[in-house]
Every structure is written in C-alpha cells, then in structure tokens.
Amino acid sequence: MKYVGEAPQEELATGERSTRNRIARSVLDHGPSTAADLAKRLGLTQAAVRRQLDALVSDDVVEAREQRVYGARTRGRPAKVFALTDCGRDAFDQSYDALAADALRWIAETSGDEAVMAFARARVADQSAPYRVAVDAAAPETRTEALAKALSADGYAATARSAPGPQQGEQLCQHHCPVAHVAEQYPQLCEAETEIFSSLLGTHVQRLATIAHGDGVCTTYIPRSGHPTSQTTDSASASKPGRNPA
C-alpha cells in the first residue's frame, strides 16, 4: 500500500490540481457555493475543500462572498460562498471575446446601436431553435426545467428552481455565460436573450441578475402565471438586472 506521504511530488501535485479543477468546475456548474456544499457534492472533507479553496482564492480563480439570505436572517455570521472570478471563467472558454467585441464595435460604429440589437436578436433566435423544441415538448409545469436542460447542453450550466420568498414563480439560473465579457460591453446580448426566454415560455419574464453585470449567476424570474408575451415583450427586454452575487 502506498501512503500519501510516500507518493512522488509530481503525483501529489497532479492530484491537487485535479481536485482544484473539480472544485472550480462545480462552482461553474452550480453557482456560488459554500465549502460544505462543495464537500457534499464532491465527496470530500470540508477541511480538504477549504485547503483547495484557499489555493484557488490565492490564484484568483474564485473569490469569497457573503451568502445572500432570503427572508429573516438567523443568528450568527452568514456562511461564505465561493464564486468564480473573471479570471476563473476565462480558464474555461472565453477565448474569442476580443474578436466578438471588435466585430460588434464595428457594427455599432458603422450602423448604430440598433444594428447591434438586430444582430443580437438574430443570433439568439437562431441559437434557440433546439430550445423551442425542448420547451414545446414539455408539460407546462416543467417548461422552465426543460429550457434549463437545453441551455446546459449549450454550455450555460443552467438550473431551474422555485423562487425564494413570497413570490409565486420560478428562477432560471445560468451559472455560466460563454459571452459574459462581450455582454458586459454590449448588453443587447442579454436583452435579446431575455426576450427569447419570454417568447419560449409564453409569459413575461424579468432578468434579476447577470454575470455580465458582475453578479455570480444570470438569474431570470418566471411567474407561474403571467401575461401573454405579446403584451410584455417590451418590458421583458427593458428590465434591468440587479445585484445578486449569491
């Protein structure tokens, strides 16, 4: 039997990197998480997770934030959650940001902001074709979950959950956004996506937070019963994301 203390140094380093990658990937897929959440999710001890989180914080891959509390705050200090930094997100897949931003800048300079919005709508309409198939095939009460699964297949690491607090609705959470850096400069990309969610689900939706705006997760509120899309498309696209770091 080989004990950990007897393993070659390079083998130990590889194992450490693998564990850190698993932790970073879990934060990407599930959004800001506590050390306890990560330990349970990955089958590790909290002490091991905290050690790797310290290294990830030092490397500017994740950052610690105060956990957002819904409803009455309980006694004691709120648990820390760990969210990916911009640097951490870069490690996954944002290699074409500069090219995309340059292209949109050229469109804006030559044809105006309206052309950027038209491009954003055309792009998301083309991208959403498989989303519509998934949503149309789902029962009304599972459409948000079906959309989340379709988005996850495209790399958005999306989940659906009941909205916290007294609201009667659901939240669609996208824990990853491949175009977050570009959307920070051109929010039309987020606005067009919000519009298509409203169209797909057949109800008004409200964007509460976006990664591009500096939040930990892109969060869209979907009421359980809403107004027809044709009456609410403008308000859906105009809604402003708020800060929702957790």
C-alpha positions as CSV (number, residue, x, y, z in Angstrom):
1,M,0.0,0.0,0.0
2,K,1.3,3.4,-0.9
3,Y,0.6,6.1,1.7
4,V,0.1,9.8,0.6
5,G,3.4,10.8,2.3
6,E,5.2,8.3,0.1
7,A,3.8,9.5,-3.2
8,P,6.2,11.2,-5.7
9,Q,5.9,15.0,-5.5
10,E,4.7,15.3,-9.1
11,E,1.9,12.8,-8.4
12,L,0.8,14.8,-5.4
13,A,0.8,18.0,-7.5
14,T,-1.3,16.4,-10.2
15,G,-3.8,15.2,-7.6
16,E,-4.0,18.7,-6.1
17,R,-4.6,20.2,-9.5
18,S,-7.3,17.7,-10.3
19,T,-9.1,18.4,-7.1
20,R,-8.9,22.1,-7.6
21,N,-10.3,21.7,-11.2
22,R,-13.2,19.7,-9.8
23,I,-14.0,22.3,-7.3
24,A,-13.8,25.1,-9.8
25,R,-15.9,23.2,-12.3
26,S,-18.5,22.5,-9.5
27,V,-18.7,26.2,-8.8
28,L,-19.1,26.9,-12.5
29,D,-21.9,24.3,-12.8
30,H,-23.8,25.1,-9.6
31,G,-23.0,28.7,-8.9
32,P,-21.6,30.3,-5.8
33,S,-21.2,27.5,-3.2
34,T,-20.2,27.1,0.4
35,A,-17.3,24.8,1.5
36,A,-20.0,22.5,2.9
37,D,-21.9,22.4,-0.4
38,L,-18.7,21.6,-2.3
39,A,-17.7,18.9,0.2
40,K,-21.0,17.1,-0.1
41,R,-21.2,17.5,-3.8
42,L,-17.7,16.1,-4.5
43,G,-17.4,13.6,-1.7
44,L,-14.5,15.4,0.0
45,T,-14.0,16.6,3.6
46,Q,-14.6,20.2,4.4
47,A,-11.0,20.6,5.5
48,A,-9.8,19.4,2.1
49,V,-12.2,21.7,0.3
50,R,-11.2,24.7,2.3
51,R,-7.5,24.0,1.7
52,Q,-8.1,23.9,-2.1
53,L,-10.3,27.0,-1.9
54,D,-7.5,28.9,-0.2
55,A,-5.3,28.0,-3.1
56,L,-8.0,28.9,-5.7
57,V,-8.5,32.3,-4.0
58,S,-4.8,32.9,-4.0
59,D,-4.7,32.1,-7.7
60,D,-7.6,34.5,-8.4
61,V,-9.8,31.7,-9.7
62,V,-12.5,32.0,-7.0
63,E,-13.4,34.7,-4.5
64,A,-15.2,34.6,-1.2
65,R,-18.5,36.5,-0.8
66,E,-21.2,36.8,1.9
67,Q,-24.0,34.4,1.2
68,R,-27.2,36.2,0.3
69,V,-30.0,35.4,2.8
70,Y,-33.7,35.4,1.8
71,G,-36.2,36.2,4.5
72,A,-35.4,36.7,8.1
73,R,-31.6,36.5,8.9
74,T,-30.7,33.9,11.5
75,R,-28.3,34.4,14.3
76,G,-24.6,34.1,13.6
77,R,-22.3,35.1,10.8
78,P,-23.6,34.3,7.3
79,A,-21.7,31.4,5.6
80,K,-19.2,32.4,2.9
81,V,-19.9,31.3,-0.6
82,F,-17.2,31.0,-3.2
83,A,-17.8,32.3,-6.8
84,L,-15.7,32.2,-9.9
85,T,-13.8,35.4,-10.7
86,D,-13.4,36.7,-14.3
87,C,-10.0,35.1,-14.3
88,G,-11.6,31.8,-13.3
89,R,-14.2,32.0,-16.0
90,D,-11.5,32.8,-18.6
91,A,-9.9,29.4,-17.9
92,F,-13.0,27.6,-19.3
93,D,-13.8,29.0,-22.7
94,Q,-13.8,32.8,-23.4
95,S,-11.0,32.7,-26.0
96,Y,-12.9,34.6,-28.7
97,D,-14.0,37.6,-26.7
98,A,-11.7,40.2,-28.3
99,L,-12.8,39.1,-31.8
100,A,-16.5,39.2,-30.9
101,A,-16.2,42.6,-29.2
102,D,-14.3,44.1,-32.2
103,A,-17.0,42.8,-34.6
104,L,-19.8,44.3,-32.5
105,R,-17.9,47.6,-32.1
106,W,-17.6,47.8,-35.9
107,I,-21.3,47.1,-36.3
108,A,-22.1,49.9,-33.8
109,E,-19.8,52.4,-35.4
110,T,-20.9,51.7,-39.0
111,S,-24.6,51.0,-38.5
112,G,-25.6,52.2,-35.0
113,D,-26.7,50.5,-31.8
114,E,-30.0,49.4,-33.4
115,A,-27.9,47.2,-35.7
116,V,-26.2,45.6,-32.7
117,M,-29.6,44.8,-31.2
118,A,-30.8,43.4,-34.5
119,F,-27.7,41.2,-34.6
120,A,-28.3,40.0,-31.0
121,R,-31.9,39.1,-31.8
122,A,-31.0,37.2,-35.0
123,R,-28.2,35.3,-33.2
124,V,-30.3,34.2,-30.2
125,A,-33.3,33.3,-32.5
126,D,-31.0,31.0,-34.5
127,Q,-29.5,29.6,-31.3
128,S,-32.8,29.0,-29.7
129,A,-34.3,26.6,-32.2
130,P,-33.5,23.5,-30.2
131,Y,-34.6,25.2,-27.0
132,R,-38.1,25.7,-28.6
133,V,-38.3,22.0,-29.5
134,A,-37.5,21.1,-25.9
135,V,-39.9,23.6,-24.3
136,D,-42.8,22.7,-26.7
137,A,-42.4,19.0,-25.9
138,A,-42.6,19.6,-22.1
139,A,-45.6,19.8,-19.9
140,P,-46.5,23.4,-18.9
141,E,-45.3,22.9,-15.3
142,T,-41.9,21.6,-16.5
143,R,-41.1,24.0,-19.3
144,T,-38.6,26.1,-17.3
145,E,-36.8,22.9,-16.3
146,A,-36.8,21.8,-20.0
147,L,-35.3,25.2,-21.0
148,A,-32.6,24.9,-18.3
149,K,-31.6,21.4,-19.6
150,A,-31.4,22.7,-23.2
151,L,-29.3,25.7,-22.1
152,S,-27.0,23.4,-20.2
153,A,-26.4,21.3,-23.3
154,D,-25.1,24.6,-24.9
155,G,-22.7,25.2,-22.0
156,Y,-24.7,27.6,-19.8
157,A,-24.8,25.2,-16.8
158,A,-28.5,26.2,-16.1
159,T,-30.8,25.1,-13.4
160,A,-34.5,25.8,-12.6
161,R,-35.8,26.2,-9.0
162,S,-38.7,27.7,-7.1
163,A,-38.3,31.4,-6.5
164,P,-37.4,32.2,-2.8
165,G,-39.6,34.3,-0.6
166,P,-43.3,35.0,-1.1
167,Q,-43.1,35.2,-5.0
168,Q,-45.1,32.6,-6.9
169,G,-42.8,31.6,-9.6
170,E,-39.5,30.1,-10.7
171,Q,-36.0,31.2,-11.2
172,L,-33.9,30.2,-14.2
173,C,-30.3,30.3,-13.2
174,Q,-27.4,30.2,-15.7
175,H,-24.2,29.6,-13.8
176,H,-22.0,30.1,-16.8
177,C,-22.1,32.5,-19.7
178,P,-19.7,32.0,-22.6
179,V,-20.2,35.6,-23.8
180,A,-20.1,37.3,-20.5
181,H,-17.2,39.6,-21.2
182,V,-18.7,40.7,-24.5
183,A,-22.2,41.2,-23.0
184,E,-20.6,43.5,-20.4
185,Q,-19.8,45.9,-23.3
186,Y,-23.0,45.1,-25.3
187,P,-26.0,44.4,-23.0
188,Q,-28.1,43.9,-26.1
189,L,-27.0,40.3,-26.0
190,C,-28.6,39.9,-22.6
191,E,-31.7,41.8,-23.6
192,A,-32.2,39.6,-26.7
193,E,-31.8,36.5,-24.6
194,T,-34.4,37.8,-22.1
195,E,-36.8,38.4,-25.0
196,I,-36.4,34.9,-26.3
197,F,-37.0,33.3,-22.9
198,S,-40.2,35.3,-22.7
199,S,-41.2,34.0,-26.2
200,L,-40.3,30.4,-25.5
201,L,-42.1,30.3,-22.2
202,G,-45.1,32.3,-23.3
203,T,-45.1,34.7,-20.4
204,H,-43.4,37.9,-19.2
205,V,-40.0,37.2,-17.6
206,Q,-37.8,39.5,-15.6
207,R,-34.0,39.4,-15.6
208,L,-32.8,39.9,-12.0
209,A,-29.1,39.5,-12.4
210,T,-26.4,38.8,-15.0
211,I,-22.8,37.6,-14.9
212,A,-22.0,40.4,-17.3
213,H,-23.3,42.9,-14.8
214,G,-20.9,41.4,-12.1
215,D,-23.3,39.0,-10.5
216,G,-22.4,35.4,-9.6
217,V,-25.3,33.9,-11.7
218,C,-27.6,35.1,-14.5
219,T,-31.0,34.9,-12.9
220,T,-34.4,35.2,-14.6
221,Y,-37.6,35.3,-12.7
222,I,-40.6,33.5,-14.3
223,P,-44.0,33.9,-12.8
224,R,-46.2,30.7,-12.5
225,S,-48.9,32.5,-14.3
226,G,-48.2,35.6,-16.5
227,H,-49.5,37.8,-19.1
228,P,-49.3,37.0,-22.8
229,T,-45.9,37.5,-24.3
230,S,-47.2,40.0,-26.9
231,Q,-48.2,42.4,-24.2
232,T,-45.0,42.2,-22.2
233,T,-42.1,41.7,-24.6
234,D,-41.0,45.4,-24.3
235,S,-41.0,45.3,-20.5
236,A,-39.1,42.0,-20.5
237,S,-36.3,43.3,-22.7
238,A,-36.1,46.6,-20.8
239,S,-35.8,45.0,-17.3
240,K,-32.5,45.9,-15.6
241,P,-30.5,43.3,-13.8
242,G,-29.9,43.8,-10.1
243,R,-27.0,42.7,-7.9
244,N,-27.4,39.1,-6.8
245,P,-24.0,37.7,-6.0
246,A,-25.2,34.5,-4.4
